[in-house]
Amino acid sequence: MDNYNNRRTVNPDTAGLNKFFVKVYQYMAMALLVSFVTAYIGVKFFAQQIAAIFTNPIMSLVMFAVMIGFVYLFLNVFTQILELPSEC
């Protein structure tokens, strides 16, 4: 019984994999471009409104609470996925 001589062959045609990664990087570049345009518009046209939001202590607390809420939501969903992976 020669069970240790199972050689795995790798398909040398990597065109499909390269095509997939090109598509992924294109999506990432588009997302980065959208982020840049959004930030530029926010800074260029809404600088006073953004400064008013960040200098108001109540709004800072509200934004902090929203951030903590997102963390709680993420952790809650993540623990449910770990507990019951077959139902997700």
Chimera marker file (.cmm) of the C-alpha trace (Angstrom):
<marker_set name="trace">
<marker id="1" x="0.000" y="0.000" z="0.000" r="1" g="1" b="0" radius="0.5"/>
<marker id="2" x="1.576" y="3.173" z="-1.207" r="1" g="1" b="0" radius="0.5"/>
<marker id="3" x="-0.600" y="5.889" z="0.327" r="1" g="1" b="0" radius="0.5"/>
<marker id="4" x="2.136" y="8.501" z="0.544" r="1" g="1" b="0" radius="0.5"/>
<marker id="5" x="2.738" y="8.926" z="-3.167" r="1" g="1" b="0" radius="0.5"/>
<marker id="6" x="-0.338" y="11.028" z="-3.912" r="1" g="1" b="0" radius="0.5"/>
<marker id="7" x="1.097" y="13.977" z="-5.779" r="1" g="1" b="0" radius="0.5"/>
<marker id="8" x="-1.139" y="16.965" z="-6.121" r="1" g="1" b="0" radius="0.5"/>
<marker id="9" x="-1.017" y="18.735" z="-9.414" r="1" g="1" b="0" radius="0.5"/>
<marker id="10" x="-1.596" y="22.440" z="-9.737" r="1" g="1" b="0" radius="0.5"/>
<marker id="11" x="-3.383" y="23.794" z="-12.746" r="1" g="1" b="0" radius="0.5"/>
<marker id="12" x="-0.883" y="26.054" z="-14.523" r="1" g="1" b="0" radius="0.5"/>
<marker id="13" x="-3.684" y="28.073" z="-16.104" r="1" g="1" b="0" radius="0.5"/>
<marker id="14" x="-4.071" y="30.985" z="-13.715" r="1" g="1" b="0" radius="0.5"/>
<marker id="15" x="-6.004" y="33.243" z="-16.064" r="1" g="1" b="0" radius="0.5"/>
<marker id="16" x="-9.243" y="32.719" z="-14.133" r="1" g="1" b="0" radius="0.5"/>
<marker id="17" x="-7.618" y="33.581" z="-10.831" r="1" g="1" b="0" radius="0.5"/>
<marker id="18" x="-5.952" y="36.661" z="-12.286" r="1" g="1" b="0" radius="0.5"/>
<marker id="19" x="-9.264" y="37.770" z="-13.773" r="1" g="1" b="0" radius="0.5"/>
<marker id="20" x="-10.929" y="37.368" z="-10.380" r="1" g="1" b="0" radius="0.5"/>
<marker id="21" x="-8.285" y="39.432" z="-8.579" r="1" g="1" b="0" radius="0.5"/>
<marker id="22" x="-8.397" y="42.144" z="-11.233" r="1" g="1" b="0" radius="0.5"/>
<marker id="23" x="-12.139" y="42.398" z="-10.634" r="1" g="1" b="0" radius="0.5"/>
<marker id="24" x="-11.663" y="42.537" z="-6.853" r="1" g="1" b="0" radius="0.5"/>
<marker id="25" x="-9.031" y="45.275" z="-7.142" r="1" g="1" b="0" radius="0.5"/>
<marker id="26" x="-11.272" y="47.235" z="-9.489" r="1" g="1" b="0" radius="0.5"/>
<marker id="27" x="-14.055" y="47.169" z="-6.894" r="1" g="1" b="0" radius="0.5"/>
<marker id="28" x="-11.594" y="48.263" z="-4.209" r="1" g="1" b="0" radius="0.5"/>
<marker id="29" x="-10.340" y="51.133" z="-6.375" r="1" g="1" b="0" radius="0.5"/>
<marker id="30" x="-13.896" y="52.276" z="-7.080" r="1" g="1" b="0" radius="0.5"/>
<marker id="31" x="-14.729" y="52.182" z="-3.363" r="1" g="1" b="0" radius="0.5"/>
<marker id="32" x="-11.626" y="54.229" z="-2.614" r="1" g="1" b="0" radius="0.5"/>
<marker id="33" x="-12.599" y="56.737" z="-5.290" r="1" g="1" b="0" radius="0.5"/>
<marker id="34" x="-16.122" y="57.055" z="-3.853" r="1" g="1" b="0" radius="0.5"/>
<marker id="35" x="-14.627" y="57.594" z="-0.381" r="1" g="1" b="0" radius="0.5"/>
<marker id="36" x="-12.300" y="60.275" z="-1.733" r="1" g="1" b="0" radius="0.5"/>
<marker id="37" x="-15.081" y="62.113" z="-3.581" r="1" g="1" b="0" radius="0.5"/>
<marker id="38" x="-17.346" y="61.990" z="-0.531" r="1" g="1" b="0" radius="0.5"/>
<marker id="39" x="-14.627" y="63.327" z="1.770" r="1" g="1" b="0" radius="0.5"/>
<marker id="40" x="-13.652" y="66.048" z="-0.712" r="1" g="1" b="0" radius="0.5"/>
<marker id="41" x="-17.246" y="67.227" z="-1.117" r="1" g="1" b="0" radius="0.5"/>
<marker id="42" x="-17.708" y="67.190" z="2.647" r="1" g="1" b="0" radius="0.5"/>
<marker id="43" x="-14.609" y="69.264" z="3.294" r="1" g="1" b="0" radius="0.5"/>
<marker id="44" x="-15.041" y="71.623" z="0.356" r="1" g="1" b="0" radius="0.5"/>
<marker id="45" x="-18.740" y="72.465" z="0.666" r="1" g="1" b="0" radius="0.5"/>
<marker id="46" x="-19.813" y="71.500" z="4.194" r="1" g="1" b="0" radius="0.5"/>
<marker id="47" x="-16.810" y="72.470" z="6.341" r="1" g="1" b="0" radius="0.5"/>
<marker id="48" x="-18.774" y="74.770" z="8.667" r="1" g="1" b="0" radius="0.5"/>
<marker id="49" x="-21.531" y="72.220" z="9.248" r="1" g="1" b="0" radius="0.5"/>
<marker id="50" x="-19.012" y="69.462" z="9.969" r="1" g="1" b="0" radius="0.5"/>
<marker id="51" x="-17.095" y="71.728" z="12.364" r="1" g="1" b="0" radius="0.5"/>
<marker id="52" x="-20.351" y="72.587" z="14.150" r="1" g="1" b="0" radius="0.5"/>
<marker id="53" x="-21.161" y="68.901" z="14.584" r="1" g="1" b="0" radius="0.5"/>
<marker id="54" x="-17.738" y="67.993" z="15.960" r="1" g="1" b="0" radius="0.5"/>
<marker id="55" x="-17.492" y="70.969" z="18.326" r="1" g="1" b="0" radius="0.5"/>
<marker id="56" x="-20.899" y="70.344" z="19.909" r="1" g="1" b="0" radius="0.5"/>
<marker id="57" x="-20.397" y="68.110" z="22.990" r="1" g="1" b="0" radius="0.5"/>
<marker id="58" x="-23.890" y="66.615" z="22.757" r="1" g="1" b="0" radius="0.5"/>
<marker id="59" x="-23.362" y="65.562" z="19.150" r="1" g="1" b="0" radius="0.5"/>
<marker id="60" x="-19.997" y="64.077" z="20.078" r="1" g="1" b="0" radius="0.5"/>
<marker id="61" x="-21.717" y="61.928" z="22.692" r="1" g="1" b="0" radius="0.5"/>
<marker id="62" x="-24.411" y="60.915" z="20.205" r="1" g="1" b="0" radius="0.5"/>
<marker id="63" x="-21.785" y="59.908" z="17.641" r="1" g="1" b="0" radius="0.5"/>
<marker id="64" x="-19.899" y="57.956" z="20.305" r="1" g="1" b="0" radius="0.5"/>
<marker id="65" x="-23.112" y="56.156" z="21.303" r="1" g="1" b="0" radius="0.5"/>
<marker id="66" x="-23.816" y="55.276" z="17.673" r="1" g="1" b="0" radius="0.5"/>
<marker id="67" x="-20.290" y="53.910" z="17.302" r="1" g="1" b="0" radius="0.5"/>
<marker id="68" x="-20.668" y="51.780" z="20.437" r="1" g="1" b="0" radius="0.5"/>
<marker id="69" x="-24.030" y="50.585" z="19.104" r="1" g="1" b="0" radius="0.5"/>
<marker id="70" x="-22.403" y="49.415" z="15.882" r="1" g="1" b="0" radius="0.5"/>
<marker id="71" x="-19.718" y="47.577" z="17.856" r="1" g="1" b="0" radius="0.5"/>
<marker id="72" x="-22.387" y="45.901" z="19.993" r="1" g="1" b="0" radius="0.5"/>
<marker id="73" x="-24.379" y="44.944" z="16.898" r="1" g="1" b="0" radius="0.5"/>
<marker id="74" x="-21.312" y="43.481" z="15.199" r="1" g="1" b="0" radius="0.5"/>
<marker id="75" x="-20.272" y="41.506" z="18.271" r="1" g="1" b="0" radius="0.5"/>
<marker id="76" x="-23.817" y="40.236" z="18.792" r="1" g="1" b="0" radius="0.5"/>
<marker id="77" x="-24.098" y="39.001" z="15.207" r="1" g="1" b="0" radius="0.5"/>
<marker id="78" x="-20.582" y="37.539" z="15.296" r="1" g="1" b="0" radius="0.5"/>
<marker id="79" x="-21.257" y="35.535" z="18.462" r="1" g="1" b="0" radius="0.5"/>
<marker id="80" x="-24.508" y="34.209" z="16.988" r="1" g="1" b="0" radius="0.5"/>
<marker id="81" x="-22.617" y="33.048" z="13.897" r="1" g="1" b="0" radius="0.5"/>
<marker id="82" x="-20.063" y="31.278" z="16.082" r="1" g="1" b="0" radius="0.5"/>
<marker id="83" x="-22.748" y="29.589" z="18.183" r="1" g="1" b="0" radius="0.5"/>
<marker id="84" x="-24.972" y="28.411" z="15.319" r="1" g="1" b="0" radius="0.5"/>
<marker id="85" x="-22.939" y="28.297" z="12.099" r="1" g="1" b="0" radius="0.5"/>
<marker id="86" x="-25.297" y="25.854" z="10.386" r="1" g="1" b="0" radius="0.5"/>
<marker id="87" x="-28.289" y="28.216" z="10.636" r="1" g="1" b="0" radius="0.5"/>
<marker id="88" x="-26.550" y="31.236" z="9.105" r="1" g="1" b="0" radius="0.5"/>
<link id1="1" id2="2" r="1" g="1" b="0" radius="0.2"/>
<link id1="2" id2="3" r="1" g="1" b="0" radius="0.2"/>
<link id1="3" id2="4" r="1" g="1" b="0" radius="0.2"/>
<link id1="4" id2="5" r="1" g="1" b="0" radius="0.2"/>
<link id1="5" id2="6" r="1" g="1" b="0" radius="0.2"/>
<link id1="6" id2="7" r="1" g="1" b="0" radius="0.2"/>
<link id1="7" id2="8" r="1" g="1" b="0" radius="0.2"/>
<link id1="8" id2="9" r="1" g="1" b="0" radius="0.2"/>
<link id1="9" id2="10" r="1" g="1" b="0" radius="0.2"/>
<link id1="10" id2="11" r="1" g="1" b="0" radius="0.2"/>
<link id1="11" id2="12" r="1" g="1" b="0" radius="0.2"/>
<link id1="12" id2="13" r="1" g="1" b="0" radius="0.2"/>
<link id1="13" id2="14" r="1" g="1" b="0" radius="0.2"/>
<link id1="14" id2="15" r="1" g="1" b="0" radius="0.2"/>
<link id1="15" id2="16" r="1" g="1" b="0" radius="0.2"/>
<link id1="16" id2="17" r="1" g="1" b="0" radius="0.2"/>
<link id1="17" id2="18" r="1" g="1" b="0" radius="0.2"/>
<link id1="18" id2="19" r="1" g="1" b="0" radius="0.2"/>
<link id1="19" id2="20" r="1" g="1" b="0" radius="0.2"/>
<link id1="20" id2="21" r="1" g="1" b="0" radius="0.2"/>
<link id1="21" id2="22" r="1" g="1" b="0" radius="0.2"/>
<link id1="22" id2="23" r="1" g="1" b="0" radius="0.2"/>
<link id1="23" id2="24" r="1" g="1" b="0" radius="0.2"/>
<link id1="24" id2="25" r="1" g="1" b="0" radius="0.2"/>
<link id1="25" id2="26" r="1" g="1" b="0" radius="0.2"/>
<link id1="26" id2="27" r="1" g="1" b="0" radius="0.2"/>
<link id1="27" id2="28" r="1" g="1" b="0" radius="0.2"/>
<link id1="28" id2="29" r="1" g="1" b="0" radius="0.2"/>
<link id1="29" id2="30" r="1" g="1" b="0" radius="0.2"/>
<link id1="30" id2="31" r="1" g="1" b="0" radius="0.2"/>
<link id1="31" id2="32" r="1" g="1" b="0" radius="0.2"/>
<link id1="32" id2="33" r="1" g="1" b="0" radius="0.2"/>
<link id1="33" id2="34" r="1" g="1" b="0" radius="0.2"/>
<link id1="34" id2="35" r="1" g="1" b="0" radius="0.2"/>
<link id1="35" id2="36" r="1" g="1" b="0" radius="0.2"/>
<link id1="36" id2="37" r="1" g="1" b="0" radius="0.2"/>
<link id1="37" id2="38" r="1" g="1" b="0" radius="0.2"/>
<link id1="38" id2="39" r="1" g="1" b="0" radius="0.2"/>
<link id1="39" id2="40" r="1" g="1" b="0" radius="0.2"/>
<link id1="40" id2="41" r="1" g="1" b="0" radius="0.2"/>
<link id1="41" id2="42" r="1" g="1" b="0" radius="0.2"/>
<link id1="42" id2="43" r="1" g="1" b="0" radius="0.2"/>
<link id1="43" id2="44" r="1" g="1" b="0" radius="0.2"/>
<link id1="44" id2="45" r="1" g="1" b="0" radius="0.2"/>
<link id1="45" id2="46" r="1" g="1" b="0" radius="0.2"/>
<link id1="46" id2="47" r="1" g="1" b="0" radius="0.2"/>
<link id1="47" id2="48" r="1" g="1" b="0" radius="0.2"/>
<link id1="48" id2="49" r="1" g="1" b="0" radius="0.2"/>
<link id1="49" id2="50" r="1" g="1" b="0" radius="0.2"/>
<link id1="50" id2="51" r="1" g="1" b="0" radius="0.2"/>
<link id1="51" id2="52" r="1" g="1" b="0" radius="0.2"/>
<link id1="52" id2="53" r="1" g="1" b="0" radius="0.2"/>
<link id1="53" id2="54" r="1" g="1" b="0" radius="0.2"/>
<link id1="54" id2="55" r="1" g="1" b="0" radius="0.2"/>
<link id1="55" id2="56" r="1" g="1" b="0" radius="0.2"/>
<link id1="56" id2="57" r="1" g="1" b="0" radius="0.2"/>
<link id1="57" id2="58" r="1" g="1" b="0" radius="0.2"/>
<link id1="58" id2="59" r="1" g="1" b="0" radius="0.2"/>
<link id1="59" id2="60" r="1" g="1" b="0" radius="0.2"/>
<link id1="60" id2="61" r="1" g="1" b="0" radius="0.2"/>
<link id1="61" id2="62" r="1" g="1" b="0" radius="0.2"/>
<link id1="62" id2="63" r="1" g="1" b="0" radius="0.2"/>
<link id1="63" id2="64" r="1" g="1" b="0" radius="0.2"/>
<link id1="64" id2="65" r="1" g="1" b="0" radius="0.2"/>
<link id1="65" id2="66" r="1" g="1" b="0" radius="0.2"/>
<link id1="66" id2="67" r="1" g="1" b="0" radius="0.2"/>
<link id1="67" id2="68" r="1" g="1" b="0" radius="0.2"/>
<link id1="68" id2="69" r="1" g="1" b="0" radius="0.2"/>
<link id1="69" id2="70" r="1" g="1" b="0" radius="0.2"/>
<link id1="70" id2="71" r="1" g="1" b="0" radius="0.2"/>
<link id1="71" id2="72" r="1" g="1" b="0" radius="0.2"/>
<link id1="72" id2="73" r="1" g="1" b="0" radius="0.2"/>
<link id1="73" id2="74" r="1" g="1" b="0" radius="0.2"/>
<link id1="74" id2="75" r="1" g="1" b="0" radius="0.2"/>
<link id1="75" id2="76" r="1" g="1" b="0" radius="0.2"/>
<link id1="76" id2="77" r="1" g="1" b="0" radius="0.2"/>
<link id1="77" id2="78" r="1" g="1" b="0" radius="0.2"/>
<link id1="78" id2="79" r="1" g="1" b="0" radius="0.2"/>
<link id1="79" id2="80" r="1" g="1" b="0" radius="0.2"/>
<link id1="80" id2="81" r="1" g="1" b="0" radius="0.2"/>
<link id1="81" id2="82" r="1" g="1" b="0" radius="0.2"/>
<link id1="82" id2="83" r="1" g="1" b="0" radius="0.2"/>
<link id1="83" id2="84" r="1" g="1" b="0" radius="0.2"/>
<link id1="84" id2="85" r="1" g="1" b="0" radius="0.2"/>
<link id1="85" id2="86" r="1" g="1" b="0" radius="0.2"/>
<link id1="86" id2="87" r="1" g="1" b="0" radius="0.2"/>
<link id1="87" id2="88" r="1" g="1" b="0" radius="0.2"/>
</marker_set>
